[in-house]
Amino acid sequence: MNAALYEDQMRVTSIPYCTSKLVIFSGVPLAKDSYITNSGKYYVTIKADPDSIPVLPTLGQHWSVKGARQIENMEVGDYVMQQHTYESP
């Protein structure tokens, strides 16, 4: 069975974890080929080996990611948002 591939564009808003073996960064989804926020109902998280990505993430960067994703519902204050997680895309 092949896992479906998904694609998201995002603007990096946080980098909660960064070591020599793993970097985790999150951001808001962007409309394709634009700087405008696509949706306020979910956010994108990427977990990757720093050696497998072209550069280390920095706040404000725009990233395009393609791969298998997991979707989880996360409580943020009084709201429930979806977290789209890509691992080693």
PyMOL Python script that loads the backbone (N, CA, C, O; Angstrom):
from pymol import cmd

cmd.read_pdbstr("""\
ATOM      1  N   MET A   1       0.838  -1.182   0.000  1.00  0.00           N
ATOM      2  CA  MET A   1       0.000   0.000   0.000  1.00  0.00           C
ATOM      3  C   MET A   1       0.882   1.244   0.000  1.00  0.00           C
ATOM      4  O   MET A   1       1.794   1.355   0.819  1.00  0.00           O
ATOM      5  N   ASN A   2       0.624   2.162  -0.892  1.00  0.00           N
ATOM      6  CA  ASN A   2       1.383   3.408  -0.970  1.00  0.00           C
ATOM      7  C   ASN A   2       0.741   4.469  -0.102  1.00  0.00           C
ATOM      8  O   ASN A   2      -0.475   4.657  -0.122  1.00  0.00           O
ATOM      9  N   ALA A   3       1.568   5.157   0.654  1.00  0.00           N
ATOM     10  CA  ALA A   3       1.057   6.270   1.458  1.00  0.00           C
ATOM     11  C   ALA A   3       0.826   7.455   0.526  1.00  0.00           C
ATOM     12  O   ALA A   3       1.635   7.723  -0.362  1.00  0.00           O
ATOM     13  N   ALA A   4      -0.268   8.150   0.730  1.00  0.00           N
ATOM     14  CA  ALA A   4      -0.570   9.320  -0.095  1.00  0.00           C
ATOM     15  C   ALA A   4       0.422  10.435   0.216  1.00  0.00           C
ATOM     16  O   ALA A   4       0.812  10.631   1.367  1.00  0.00           O
ATOM     17  N   LEU A   5       0.819  11.156  -0.816  1.00  0.00           N
ATOM     18  CA  LEU A   5       1.709  12.290  -0.633  1.00  0.00           C
ATOM     19  C   LEU A   5       0.889  13.572  -0.638  1.00  0.00           C
ATOM     20  O   LEU A   5       0.016  13.768  -1.483  1.00  0.00           O
ATOM     21  N   TYR A   6       1.183  14.421   0.304  1.00  0.00           N
ATOM     22  CA  TYR A   6       0.501  15.704   0.430  1.00  0.00           C
ATOM     23  C   TYR A   6       1.536  16.803   0.298  1.00  0.00           C
ATOM     24  O   TYR A   6       2.733  16.562   0.450  1.00  0.00           O
ATOM     25  N   GLU A   7       1.074  18.005   0.017  1.00  0.00           N
ATOM     26  CA  GLU A   7       1.989  19.136  -0.135  1.00  0.00           C
ATOM     27  C   GLU A   7       1.418  20.347   0.588  1.00  0.00           C
ATOM     28  O   GLU A   7       0.223  20.627   0.500  1.00  0.00           O
ATOM     29  N   ASP A   8       2.270  21.055   1.294  1.00  0.00           N
ATOM     30  CA  ASP A   8       1.885  22.285   1.988  1.00  0.00           C
ATOM     31  C   ASP A   8       2.976  23.326   1.788  1.00  0.00           C
ATOM     32  O   ASP A   8       4.156  22.994   1.671  1.00  0.00           O
ATOM     33  N   GLN A   9       2.567  24.581   1.750  1.00  0.00           N
ATOM     34  CA  GLN A   9       3.492  25.700   1.830  1.00  0.00           C
ATOM     35  C   GLN A   9       3.256  26.339   3.192  1.00  0.00           C
ATOM     36  O   GLN A   9       2.119  26.428   3.656  1.00  0.00           O
ATOM     37  N   MET A  10       4.336  26.783   3.828  1.00  0.00           N
ATOM     38  CA  MET A  10       4.201  27.328   5.179  1.00  0.00           C
ATOM     39  C   MET A  10       5.198  28.446   5.414  1.00  0.00           C
ATOM     40  O   MET A  10       6.209  28.557   4.720  1.00  0.00           O
ATOM     41  N   ARG A  11       4.892  29.284   6.419  1.00  0.00           N
ATOM     42  CA  ARG A  11       5.824  30.293   6.927  1.00  0.00           C
ATOM     43  C   ARG A  11       6.216  29.849   8.323  1.00  0.00           C
ATOM     44  O   ARG A  11       5.346  29.609   9.160  1.00  0.00           O
ATOM     45  N   VAL A  12       7.499  29.735   8.588  1.00  0.00           N
ATOM     46  CA  VAL A  12       7.997  29.259   9.883  1.00  0.00           C
ATOM     47  C   VAL A  12       7.690  30.293  10.966  1.00  0.00           C
ATOM     48  O   VAL A  12       8.053  31.463  10.846  1.00  0.00           O
ATOM     49  N   THR A  13       7.009  29.835  12.035  1.00  0.00           N
ATOM     50  CA  THR A  13       6.678  30.733  13.148  1.00  0.00           C
ATOM     51  C   THR A  13       7.305  30.286  14.464  1.00  0.00           C
ATOM     52  O   THR A  13       7.389  31.073  15.407  1.00  0.00           O
ATOM     53  N   SER A  14       7.749  29.018  14.538  1.00  0.00           N
ATOM     54  CA  SER A  14       8.428  28.575  15.763  1.00  0.00           C
ATOM     55  C   SER A  14       9.353  27.405  15.457  1.00  0.00           C
ATOM     56  O   SER A  14       9.103  26.603  14.558  1.00  0.00           O
ATOM     57  N   ILE A  15      10.433  27.334  16.235  1.00  0.00           N
ATOM     58  CA  ILE A  15      11.406  26.248  16.137  1.00  0.00           C
ATOM     59  C   ILE A  15      11.615  25.733  17.559  1.00  0.00           C
ATOM     60  O   ILE A  15      12.578  26.120  18.220  1.00  0.00           O
ATOM     61  N   PRO A  16      10.707  24.850  18.041  1.00  0.00           N
ATOM     62  CA  PRO A  16      10.766  24.447  19.443  1.00  0.00           C
ATOM     63  C   PRO A  16      11.887  23.470  19.787  1.00  0.00           C
ATOM     64  O   PRO A  16      12.205  23.300  20.964  1.00  0.00           O
ATOM     65  N   TYR A  17      12.499  22.820  18.782  1.00  0.00           N
ATOM     66  CA  TYR A  17      13.516  21.810  19.087  1.00  0.00           C
ATOM     67  C   TYR A  17      14.537  21.767  17.959  1.00  0.00           C
ATOM     68  O   TYR A  17      14.170  21.676  16.787  1.00  0.00           O
ATOM     69  N   CYS A  18      15.817  21.833  18.312  1.00  0.00           N
ATOM     70  CA  CYS A  18      16.868  21.775  17.295  1.00  0.00           C
ATOM     71  C   CYS A  18      18.133  21.188  17.905  1.00  0.00           C
ATOM     72  O   CYS A  18      18.749  21.791  18.784  1.00  0.00           O
ATOM     73  N   THR A  19      18.518  19.992  17.426  1.00  0.00           N
ATOM     74  CA  THR A  19      19.772  19.361  17.828  1.00  0.00           C
ATOM     75  C   THR A  19      20.491  18.908  16.561  1.00  0.00           C
ATOM     76  O   THR A  19      20.016  19.156  15.452  1.00  0.00           O
ATOM     77  N   SER A  20      21.635  18.245  16.723  1.00  0.00           N
ATOM     78  CA  SER A  20      22.373  17.765  15.553  1.00  0.00           C
ATOM     79  C   SER A  20      21.691  16.573  14.885  1.00  0.00           C
ATOM     80  O   SER A  20      22.027  16.224  13.754  1.00  0.00           O
ATOM     81  N   LYS A  21      20.732  15.943  15.575  1.00  0.00           N
ATOM     82  CA  LYS A  21      20.047  14.760  15.027  1.00  0.00           C
ATOM     83  C   LYS A  21      18.614  15.029  14.580  1.00  0.00           C
ATOM     84  O   LYS A  21      18.092  14.304  13.733  1.00  0.00           O
ATOM     85  N   LEU A  22      17.963  16.064  15.137  1.00  0.00           N
ATOM     86  CA  LEU A  22      16.559  16.314  14.829  1.00  0.00           C
ATOM     87  C   LEU A  22      16.242  17.799  14.959  1.00  0.00           C
ATOM     88  O   LEU A  22      16.692  18.471  15.887  1.00  0.00           O
ATOM     89  N   VAL A  23      15.461  18.289  14.011  1.00  0.00           N
ATOM     90  CA  VAL A  23      14.940  19.650  14.106  1.00  0.00           C
ATOM     91  C   VAL A  23      13.426  19.573  13.920  1.00  0.00           C
ATOM     92  O   VAL A  23      12.929  18.877  13.035  1.00  0.00           O
ATOM     93  N   ILE A  24      12.704  20.302  14.772  1.00  0.00           N
ATOM     94  CA  ILE A  24      11.244  20.375  14.687  1.00  0.00           C
ATOM     95  C   ILE A  24      10.892  21.848  14.536  1.00  0.00           C
ATOM     96  O   ILE A  24      11.293  22.685  15.344  1.00  0.00           O
ATOM     97  N   PHE A  25      10.133  22.148  13.485  1.00  0.00           N
ATOM     98  CA  PHE A  25       9.685  23.526  13.308  1.00  0.00           C
ATOM     99  C   PHE A  25       8.251  23.543  12.813  1.00  0.00           C
ATOM    100  O   PHE A  25       7.793  22.620  12.140  1.00  0.00           O
ATOM    101  N   SER A  26       7.549  24.621  13.164  1.00  0.00           N
ATOM    102  CA  SER A  26       6.123  24.745  12.860  1.00  0.00           C
ATOM    103  C   SER A  26       5.847  26.080  12.203  1.00  0.00           C
ATOM    104  O   SER A  26       6.651  27.011  12.273  1.00  0.00           O
ATOM    105  N   GLY A  27       4.680  26.152  11.558  1.00  0.00           N
ATOM    106  CA  GLY A  27       4.301  27.404  10.936  1.00  0.00           C
ATOM    107  C   GLY A  27       2.875  27.406  10.441  1.00  0.00           C
ATOM    108  O   GLY A  27       2.145  26.421  10.559  1.00  0.00           O
ATOM    109  N   VAL A  28       2.501  28.535   9.887  1.00  0.00           N
ATOM    110  CA  VAL A  28       1.148  28.702   9.361  1.00  0.00           C
ATOM    111  C   VAL A  28       1.143  28.335   7.884  1.00  0.00           C
ATOM    112  O   VAL A  28       2.106  28.609   7.167  1.00  0.00           O
ATOM    113  N   PRO A  29       0.054  27.713   7.429  1.00  0.00           N
ATOM    114  CA  PRO A  29      -0.023  27.351   6.008  1.00  0.00           C
ATOM    115  C   PRO A  29      -0.218  28.587   5.140  1.00  0.00           C
ATOM    116  O   PRO A  29      -0.896  29.536   5.534  1.00  0.00           O
ATOM    117  N   LEU A  30       0.379  28.564   3.964  1.00  0.00           N
ATOM    118  CA  LEU A  30       0.259  29.665   3.014  1.00  0.00           C
ATOM    119  C   LEU A  30      -0.451  29.186   1.756  1.00  0.00           C
ATOM    120  O   LEU A  30      -0.384  28.009   1.401  1.00  0.00           O
ATOM    121  N   ALA A  31      -1.133  30.112   1.084  1.00  0.00           N
ATOM    122  CA  ALA A  31      -1.716  29.803  -0.219  1.00  0.00           C
ATOM    123  C   ALA A  31      -0.572  29.504  -1.188  1.00  0.00           C
ATOM    124  O   ALA A  31       0.512  30.072  -1.059  1.00  0.00           O
ATOM    125  N   LYS A  32      -0.805  28.625  -2.149  1.00  0.00           N
ATOM    126  CA  LYS A  32       0.245  28.209  -3.078  1.00  0.00           C
ATOM    127  C   LYS A  32       0.814  29.420  -3.818  1.00  0.00           C
ATOM    128  O   LYS A  32       0.073  30.246  -4.351  1.00  0.00           O
ATOM    129  N   ASP A  33       2.153  29.507  -3.839  1.00  0.00           N
ATOM    130  CA  ASP A  33       2.882  30.588  -4.512  1.00  0.00           C
ATOM    131  C   ASP A  33       2.458  31.976  -4.031  1.00  0.00           C
ATOM    132  O   ASP A  33       2.354  32.909  -4.827  1.00  0.00           O
ATOM    133  N   SER A  34       2.216  32.106  -2.728  1.00  0.00           N
ATOM    134  CA  SER A  34       1.778  33.380  -2.165  1.00  0.00           C
ATOM    135  C   SER A  34       2.345  33.537  -0.759  1.00  0.00           C
ATOM    136  O   SER A  34       2.868  32.584  -0.181  1.00  0.00           O
ATOM    137  N   TYR A  35       2.238  34.733  -0.221  1.00  0.00           N
ATOM    138  CA  TYR A  35       2.636  34.986   1.160  1.00  0.00           C
ATOM    139  C   TYR A  35       1.413  35.095   2.067  1.00  0.00           C
ATOM    140  O   TYR A  35       1.557  35.343   3.264  1.00  0.00           O
ATOM    141  N   ILE A  36       0.206  34.914   1.515  1.00  0.00           N
ATOM    142  CA  ILE A  36      -1.039  35.083   2.259  1.00  0.00           C
ATOM    143  C   ILE A  36      -1.387  33.793   2.992  1.00  0.00           C
ATOM    144  O   ILE A  36      -1.293  32.707   2.420  1.00  0.00           O
ATOM    145  N   THR A  37      -1.789  33.908   4.257  1.00  0.00           N
ATOM    146  CA  THR A  37      -2.166  32.748   5.060  1.00  0.00           C
ATOM    147  C   THR A  37      -3.334  32.029   4.409  1.00  0.00           C
ATOM    148  O   THR A  37      -4.316  32.650   4.002  1.00  0.00           O
ATOM    149  N   ASN A  38      -3.215  30.699   4.317  1.00  0.00           N
ATOM    150  CA  ASN A  38      -4.215  29.880   3.645  1.00  0.00           C
ATOM    151  C   ASN A  38      -5.382  29.524   4.552  1.00  0.00           C
ATOM    152  O   ASN A  38      -6.535  29.582   4.126  1.00  0.00           O
ATOM    153  N   SER A  39      -5.098  29.154   5.802  1.00  0.00           N
ATOM    154  CA  SER A  39      -6.151  28.697   6.708  1.00  0.00           C
ATOM    155  C   SER A  39      -5.731  28.965   8.140  1.00  0.00           C
ATOM    156  O   SER A  39      -4.556  28.854   8.489  1.00  0.00           O
ATOM    157  N   GLY A  40      -6.691  29.313   8.953  1.00  0.00           N
ATOM    158  CA  GLY A  40      -6.424  29.487  10.376  1.00  0.00           C
ATOM    159  C   GLY A  40      -6.876  28.288  11.178  1.00  0.00           C
ATOM    160  O   GLY A  40      -6.895  28.336  12.407  1.00  0.00           O
ATOM    161  N   LYS A  41      -7.245  27.198  10.492  1.00  0.00           N
ATOM    162  CA  LYS A  41      -7.791  26.029  11.176  1.00  0.00           C
ATOM    163  C   LYS A  41      -6.754  24.948  11.445  1.00  0.00           C
ATOM    164  O   LYS A  41      -7.023  23.997  12.179  1.00  0.00           O
ATOM    165  N   TYR A  42      -5.574  25.088  10.857  1.00  0.00           N
ATOM    166  CA  TYR A  42      -4.525  24.103  11.117  1.00  0.00           C
ATOM    167  C   TYR A  42      -3.163  24.768  11.035  1.00  0.00           C
ATOM    168  O   TYR A  42      -3.026  25.884  10.535  1.00  0.00           O
ATOM    169  N   TYR A  43      -2.159  24.063  11.535  1.00  0.00           N
ATOM    170  CA  TYR A  43      -0.788  24.518  11.381  1.00  0.00           C
ATOM    171  C   TYR A  43       0.066  23.331  10.972  1.00  0.00           C
ATOM    172  O   TYR A  43      -0.326  22.179  11.155  1.00  0.00           O
ATOM    173  N   VAL A  44       1.224  23.616  10.424  1.00  0.00           N
ATOM    174  CA  VAL A  44       2.091  22.595   9.849  1.00  0.00           C
ATOM    175  C   VAL A  44       3.316  22.434  10.739  1.00  0.00           C
ATOM    176  O   VAL A  44       3.925  23.421  11.153  1.00  0.00           O
ATOM    177  N   THR A  45       3.675  21.182  11.033  1.00  0.00           N
ATOM    178  CA  THR A  45       4.879  20.874  11.797  1.00  0.00           C
ATOM    179  C   THR A  45       5.750  19.929  10.979  1.00  0.00           C
ATOM    180  O   THR A  45       5.251  18.968  10.393  1.00  0.00           O
ATOM    181  N   ILE A  46       7.041  20.200  10.943  1.00  0.00           N
ATOM    182  CA  ILE A  46       7.988  19.354  10.215  1.00  0.00           C
ATOM    183  C   ILE A  46       9.019  18.832  11.203  1.00  0.00           C
ATOM    184  O   ILE A  46       9.596  19.594  11.979  1.00  0.00           O
ATOM    185  N   LYS A  47       9.246  17.514  11.163  1.00  0.00           N
ATOM    186  CA  LYS A  47      10.288  16.867  11.957  1.00  0.00           C
ATOM    187  C   LYS A  47      11.268  16.252  10.972  1.00  0.00           C
ATOM    188  O   LYS A  47      10.887  15.399  10.171  1.00  0.00           O
ATOM    189  N   ALA A  48      12.532  16.679  11.022  1.00  0.00           N
ATOM    190  CA  ALA A  48      13.497  16.200  10.035  1.00  0.00           C
ATOM    191  C   ALA A  48      14.902  16.156  10.616  1.00  0.00           C
ATOM    192  O   ALA A  48      15.208  16.830  11.600  1.00  0.00           O
ATOM    193  N   ASP A  49      15.747  15.351   9.989  1.00  0.00           N
ATOM    194  CA  ASP A  49      17.169  15.314  10.283  1.00  0.00           C
ATOM    195  C   ASP A  49      17.781  16.573   9.665  1.00  0.00           C
ATOM    196  O   ASP A  49      17.579  16.824   8.476  1.00  0.00           O
ATOM    197  N   PRO A  50      18.522  17.370  10.437  1.00  0.00           N
ATOM    198  CA  PRO A  50      19.089  18.616   9.894  1.00  0.00           C
ATOM    199  C   PRO A  50      19.966  18.396   8.658  1.00  0.00           C
ATOM    200  O   PRO A  50      20.085  19.289   7.818  1.00  0.00           O
ATOM    201  N   ASP A  51      20.582  17.211   8.540  1.00  0.00           N
ATOM    202  CA  ASP A  51      21.434  16.931   7.384  1.00  0.00           C
ATOM    203  C   ASP A  51      20.628  16.640   6.120  1.00  0.00           C
ATOM    204  O   ASP A  51      21.178  16.652   5.019  1.00  0.00           O
ATOM    205  N   SER A  52      19.317  16.377   6.272  1.00  0.00           N
ATOM    206  CA  SER A  52      18.494  16.016   5.111  1.00  0.00           C
ATOM    207  C   SER A  52      17.752  17.213   4.508  1.00  0.00           C
ATOM    208  O   SER A  52      17.067  17.070   3.496  1.00  0.00           O
ATOM    209  N   ILE A  53      17.886  18.386   5.123  1.00  0.00           N
ATOM    210  CA  ILE A  53      17.213  19.579   4.598  1.00  0.00           C
ATOM    211  C   ILE A  53      18.274  20.563   4.094  1.00  0.00           C
ATOM    212  O   ILE A  53      19.403  20.559   4.583  1.00  0.00           O
ATOM    213  N   PRO A  54      17.916  21.401   3.120  1.00  0.00           N
ATOM    214  CA  PRO A  54      18.929  22.271   2.502  1.00  0.00           C
ATOM    215  C   PRO A  54      19.564  23.289   3.447  1.00  0.00           C
ATOM    216  O   PRO A  54      20.771  23.521   3.380  1.00  0.00           O
ATOM    217  N   VAL A  55      18.767  23.899   4.326  1.00  0.00           N
ATOM    218  CA  VAL A  55      19.269  24.867   5.305  1.00  0.00           C
ATOM    219  C   VAL A  55      18.487  24.678   6.595  1.00  0.00           C
ATOM    220  O   VAL A  55      17.390  24.119   6.584  1.00  0.00           O
ATOM    221  N   LEU A  56      19.045  25.140   7.699  1.00  0.00           N
ATOM    222  CA  LEU A  56      18.300  25.095   8.955  1.00  0.00           C
ATOM    223  C   LEU A  56      17.194  26.149   8.914  1.00  0.00           C
ATOM    224  O   LEU A  56      17.384  27.228   8.353  1.00  0.00           O
ATOM    225  N   PRO A  57      16.047  25.841   9.504  1.00  0.00           N
ATOM    226  CA  PRO A  57      14.937  26.795   9.459  1.00  0.00           C
ATOM    227  C   PRO A  57      15.213  28.042  10.299  1.00  0.00           C
ATOM    228  O   PRO A  57      15.912  27.991  11.311  1.00  0.00           O
ATOM    229  N   THR A  58      14.649  29.150   9.853  1.00  0.00           N
ATOM    230  CA  THR A  58      14.725  30.430  10.546  1.00  0.00           C
ATOM    231  C   THR A  58      13.330  31.032  10.551  1.00  0.00           C
ATOM    232  O   THR A  58      12.570  30.855   9.599  1.00  0.00           O
ATOM    233  N   LEU A  59      12.996  31.740  11.615  1.00  0.00           N
ATOM    234  CA  LEU A  59      11.676  32.369  11.695  1.00  0.00           C
ATOM    235  C   LEU A  59      11.420  33.251  10.475  1.00  0.00           C
ATOM    236  O   LEU A  59      12.283  34.025  10.059  1.00  0.00           O
ATOM    237  N   GLY A  60      10.221  33.120   9.912  1.00  0.00           N
ATOM    238  CA  GLY A  60       9.829  33.931   8.771  1.00  0.00           C
ATOM    239  C   GLY A  60      10.089  33.295   7.419  1.00  0.00           C
ATOM    240  O   GLY A  60       9.553  33.754   6.410  1.00  0.00           O
ATOM    241  N   GLN A  61      10.906  32.242   7.377  1.00  0.00           N
ATOM    242  CA  GLN A  61      11.169  31.581   6.098  1.00  0.00           C
ATOM    243  C   GLN A  61       9.906  30.938   5.541  1.00  0.00           C
ATOM    244  O   GLN A  61       9.024  30.525   6.295  1.00  0.00           O
ATOM    245  N   HIS A  62       9.826  30.857   4.217  1.00  0.00           N
ATOM    246  CA  HIS A  62       8.745  30.136   3.546  1.00  0.00           C
ATOM    247  C   HIS A  62       9.294  28.785   3.098  1.00  0.00           C
ATOM    248  O   HIS A  62      10.342  28.711   2.456  1.00  0.00           O
ATOM    249  N   TRP A  63       8.572  27.714   3.445  1.00  0.00           N
ATOM    250  CA  TRP A  63       8.978  26.355   3.103  1.00  0.00           C
ATOM    251  C   TRP A  63       7.871  25.681   2.322  1.00  0.00           C
ATOM    252  O   TRP A  63       6.688  25.942   2.538  1.00  0.00           O
ATOM    253  N   SER A  64       8.272  24.810   1.412  1.00  0.00           N
ATOM    254  CA  SER A  64       7.340  23.933   0.709  1.00  0.00           C
ATOM    255  C   SER A  64       7.707  22.515   1.120  1.00  0.00           C
ATOM    256  O   SER A  64       8.872  22.124   1.035  1.00  0.00           O
ATOM    257  N   VAL A  65       6.723  21.745   1.562  1.00  0.00           N
ATOM    258  CA  VAL A  65       6.984  20.388   2.036  1.00  0.00           C
ATOM    259  C   VAL A  65       6.046  19.429   1.321  1.00  0.00           C
ATOM    260  O   VAL A  65       4.881  19.739   1.072  1.00  0.00           O
ATOM    261  N   LYS A  66       6.582  18.255   0.997  1.00  0.00           N
ATOM    262  CA  LYS A  66       5.783  17.240   0.319  1.00  0.00           C
ATOM    263  C   LYS A  66       6.126  15.895   0.948  1.00  0.00           C
ATOM    264  O   LYS A  66       7.299  15.570   1.131  1.00  0.00           O
ATOM    265  N   GLY A  67       5.097  15.113   1.280  1.00  0.00           N
ATOM    266  CA  GLY A  67       5.325  13.800   1.868  1.00  0.00           C
ATOM    267  C   GLY A  67       4.077  13.284   2.549  1.00  0.00           C
ATOM    268  O   GLY A  67       2.995  13.860   2.428  1.00  0.00           O
ATOM    269  N   ALA A  68       4.248  12.181   3.270  1.00  0.00           N
ATOM    270  CA  ALA A  68       3.140  11.627   4.052  1.00  0.00           C
ATOM    271  C   ALA A  68       2.953  12.503   5.287  1.00  0.00           C
ATOM    272  O   ALA A  68       3.921  13.020   5.844  1.00  0.00           O
ATOM    273  N   ARG A  69       1.710  12.662   5.705  1.00  0.00           N
ATOM    274  CA  ARG A  69       1.461  13.508   6.878  1.00  0.00           C
ATOM    275  C   ARG A  69       0.518  12.804   7.841  1.00  0.00           C
ATOM    276  O   ARG A  69      -0.262  11.932   7.458  1.00  0.00           O
ATOM    277  N   GLN A  70       0.614  13.208   9.102  1.00  0.00           N
ATOM    278  CA  GLN A  70      -0.318  12.773  10.136  1.00  0.00           C
ATOM    279  C   GLN A  70      -1.116  13.997  10.547  1.00  0.00           C
ATOM    280  O   GLN A  70      -0.582  15.104  10.616  1.00  0.00           O
ATOM    281  N   ILE A  71      -2.411  13.789  10.821  1.00  0.00           N
ATOM    282  CA  ILE A  71      -3.258  14.893  11.272  1.00  0.00           C
ATOM    283  C   ILE A  71      -3.764  14.574  12.668  1.00  0.00           C
ATOM    284  O   ILE A  71      -4.362  13.524  12.900  1.00  0.00           O
ATOM    285  N   GLU A  72      -3.515  15.498  13.601  1.00  0.00           N
ATOM    286  CA  GLU A  72      -3.988  15.353  14.979  1.00  0.00           C
ATOM    287  C   GLU A  72      -4.776  16.597  15.357  1.00  0.00           C
ATOM    288  O   GLU A  72      -4.479  17.698  14.894  1.00  0.00           O
ATOM    289  N   ASN A  73      -5.781  16.413  16.200  1.00  0.00           N
ATOM    290  CA  ASN A  73      -6.504  17.550  16.768  1.00  0.00           C
ATOM    291  C   ASN A  73      -5.789  17.976  18.039  1.00  0.00           C
ATOM    292  O   ASN A  73      -5.555  17.158  18.928  1.00  0.00           O
ATOM    293  N   MET A  74      -5.442  19.253  18.128  1.00  0.00           N
ATOM    294  CA  MET A  74      -4.718  19.786  19.273  1.00  0.00           C
ATOM    295  C   MET A  74      -5.541  20.896  19.912  1.00  0.00           C
ATOM    296  O   MET A  74      -6.086  21.754  19.218  1.00  0.00           O
ATOM    297  N   GLU A  75      -5.629  20.874  21.248  1.00  0.00           N
ATOM    298  CA  GLU A  75      -6.320  21.947  21.960  1.00  0.00           C
ATOM    299  C   GLU A  75      -5.350  23.097  22.182  1.00  0.00           C
ATOM    300  O   GLU A  75      -4.273  22.918  22.752  1.00  0.00           O
ATOM    301  N   VAL A  76      -5.743  24.271  21.729  1.00  0.00           N
ATOM    302  CA  VAL A  76      -4.945  25.480  21.902  1.00  0.00           C
ATOM    303  C   VAL A  76      -5.843  26.484  22.601  1.00  0.00           C
ATOM    304  O   VAL A  76      -6.666  27.147  21.970  1.00  0.00           O
ATOM    305  N   GLY A  77      -5.677  26.587  23.915  1.00  0.00           N
ATOM    306  CA  GLY A  77      -6.582  27.439  24.689  1.00  0.00           C
ATOM    307  C   GLY A  77      -7.989  26.874  24.620  1.00  0.00           C
ATOM    308  O   GLY A  77      -8.214  25.712  24.956  1.00  0.00           O
ATOM    309  N   ASP A  78      -8.934  27.693  24.187  1.00  0.00           N
ATOM    310  CA  ASP A  78     -10.329  27.267  24.062  1.00  0.00           C
ATOM    311  C   ASP A  78     -10.649  26.736  22.671  1.00  0.00           C
ATOM    312  O   ASP A  78     -11.807  26.441  22.378  1.00  0.00           O
ATOM    313  N   TYR A  79      -9.650  26.611  21.816  1.00  0.00           N
ATOM    314  CA  TYR A  79      -9.877  26.201  20.435  1.00  0.00           C
ATOM    315  C   TYR A  79      -9.277  24.826  20.175  1.00  0.00           C
ATOM    316  O   TYR A  79      -8.352  24.398  20.865  1.00  0.00           O
ATOM    317  N   VAL A  80      -9.814  24.141  19.174  1.00  0.00           N
ATOM    318  CA  VAL A  80      -9.237  22.885  18.699  1.00  0.00           C
ATOM    319  C   VAL A  80      -8.747  23.133  17.281  1.00  0.00           C
ATOM    320  O   VAL A  80      -9.518  23.505  16.397  1.00  0.00           O
ATOM    321  N   MET A  81      -7.443  22.920  17.080  1.00  0.00           N
ATOM    322  CA  MET A  81      -6.844  23.109  15.759  1.00  0.00           C
ATOM    323  C   MET A  81      -6.265  21.788  15.294  1.00  0.00           C
ATOM    324  O   MET A  81      -5.963  20.912  16.105  1.00  0.00           O
ATOM    325  N   GLN A  82      -6.110  21.647  13.993  1.00  0.00           N
ATOM    326  CA  GLN A  82      -5.460  20.465  13.459  1.00  0.00           C
ATOM    327  C   GLN A  82      -3.972  20.740  13.312  1.00  0.00           C
ATOM    328  O   GLN A  82      -3.561  21.828  12.909  1.00  0.00           O
ATOM    329  N   GLN A  83      -3.172  19.731  13.649  1.00  0.00           N
ATOM    330  CA  GLN A  83      -1.731  19.802  13.438  1.00  0.00           C
ATOM    331  C   GLN A  83      -1.394  18.815  12.328  1.00  0.00           C
ATOM    332  O   GLN A  83      -1.622  17.614  12.479  1.00  0.00           O
ATOM    333  N   HIS A  84      -0.854  19.308  11.212  1.00  0.00           N
ATOM    334  CA  HIS A  84      -0.422  18.462  10.108  1.00  0.00           C
ATOM    335  C   HIS A  84       1.076  18.240  10.282  1.00  0.00           C
ATOM    336  O   HIS A  84       1.860  19.179  10.144  1.00  0.00           O
ATOM    337  N   THR A  85       1.483  17.002  10.584  1.00  0.00           N
ATOM    338  CA  THR A  85       2.881  16.698  10.872  1.00  0.00           C
ATOM    339  C   THR A  85       3.501  15.899   9.735  1.00  0.00           C
ATOM    340  O   THR A  85       2.971  14.869   9.321  1.00  0.00           O
ATOM    341  N   TYR A  86       4.627  16.387   9.238  1.00  0.00           N
ATOM    342  CA  TYR A  86       5.420  15.679   8.231  1.00  0.00           C
ATOM    343  C   TYR A  86       6.700  15.217   8.915  1.00  0.00           C
ATOM    344  O   TYR A  86       7.430  16.032   9.480  1.00  0.00           O
ATOM    345  N   GLU A  87       6.981  13.907   8.867  1.00  0.00           N
ATOM    346  CA  GLU A  87       8.215  13.381   9.447  1.00  0.00           C
ATOM    347  C   GLU A  87       9.147  12.955   8.332  1.00  0.00           C
ATOM    348  O   GLU A  87       8.774  12.145   7.483  1.00  0.00           O
ATOM    349  N   SER A  88      10.349  13.489   8.328  1.00  0.00           N
ATOM    350  CA  SER A  88      11.364  13.199   7.314  1.00  0.00           C
ATOM    351  C   SER A  88      10.804  13.273   5.900  1.00  0.00           C
ATOM    352  O   SER A  88      10.886  12.302   5.148  1.00  0.00           O
ATOM    353  N   PRO A  89      10.232  14.423   5.530  1.00  0.00           N
ATOM    354  CA  PRO A  89       9.635  14.532   4.184  1.00  0.00           C
ATOM    355  C   PRO A  89      10.687  14.532   3.082  1.00  0.00           C
ATOM    356  O   PRO A  89      10.346  14.618   1.902  1.00  0.00           O
TER     357      PRO A  89
END
""", "prot")
cmd.dss("prot")
cmd.show_as("cartoon", "prot")
cmd.util.cbc("prot")
cmd.orient("prot")
